[in-house]
Amino acid sequence: MELENLIFKKANKIATITLNRPKFLNALCDQLIKEINYVLDLLSKDDEVHVVILKGSHKAFAAGADINEMKDLKLISHIKKDFIKPWEKISKFKKPIIASVAGYALGGGCEIAMMCDVIIAAKNAKFGQPEINLGTIPAAGGTQRLVKSVGKSKAMELVLSGSTINAEEALNYGLVSKVVPLEDLDKETINLAKNIANKSLPILILAKEAILRSFESTLSEGMINERRLFQSTFELEDRKEGMMAFLEKRPPKFKNN
Ligand code: CAA
């Protein structure tokens, strides 16, 4: 597939997807989502890649769903073609994804950042769900994941008023894991990605699955799943290697099996 709306690179077990639709502040048109999904499909089969970075420009991570494409839709069009459905592939991707956010992460932009596993924000980042100003409501998890990240009161404030929060507020509310100066965003994101990339790929996949189960289900269900996933790591050579390396006081040599 020819990539018109994103730039894709991979090196040293890290893949970087850069949203690149600057004229529309990376608004998430159907074609852009198709391209993200195409790349994620390739990456899920690529054992050389352990972690993915999803980023935008300095001005915008993504300014939301494409309002031009939505403006004439009716309920019947959504019933025939749920254009948000393909977005879910990001949240179902098994390997770790880091959202590296500068500038606007609004509406669908905030939602796809929240579908990622870790959000690192530049100081100029702005998060919000302004759909209410367009006479509609969020559709890709903005009323769901946001509540789990920032709590009910702040989520209500953002969704009902359409106001935005800056990076420091997002950090205080637990929406992002770190705030860094804009000029350090790439370096900080890559440092985290490198750290993750050095781990065993199957163990990363299991660790991510365990946390997502906690996020998406009850505590007791999450605990049962965590215990089973923990036990399943004992079938992997990398688990044995990790423990032996500790006992032998040397760094582990993971073989991803
Ligand atoms: N869809 C389509 N085009 C968009 C867009 C969007 N979501 N956001 C920005 N653009 C376009 C603008 O129309 C403009 O195009 P033109 O140059 O052709 O006029 C260009 O990008 C630059 O935008 P602005 O001139 O508005 O830039 P600004 O710096 O003055 O403002 C902004 C930036 C505050 C982000 C403003 O663009 C904005 O409010 N954008 C819309 C944000 C929004 O409402 N997002 C939610 C969308 S709905 C959604 O996402 C539903 C869902 O849950 C899935």
Boltz pocket constraint, residues with backbone or C-beta under 6 A from the ligand:
constraints:
  - pocket:
      binder: B
      contacts: [[A, 22], [A, 23], [A, 24], [A, 25], [A, 27], [A, 28], [A, 63], [A, 64], [A, 65], [A, 66], [A, 67], [A, 68], [A, 84], [A, 104], [A, 106], [A, 107], [A, 108], [A, 109], [A, 111], [A, 130], [A, 131], [A, 134], [A, 137], [A, 138], [A, 139], [A, 140], [A, 142]]
      max_distance: 6.0
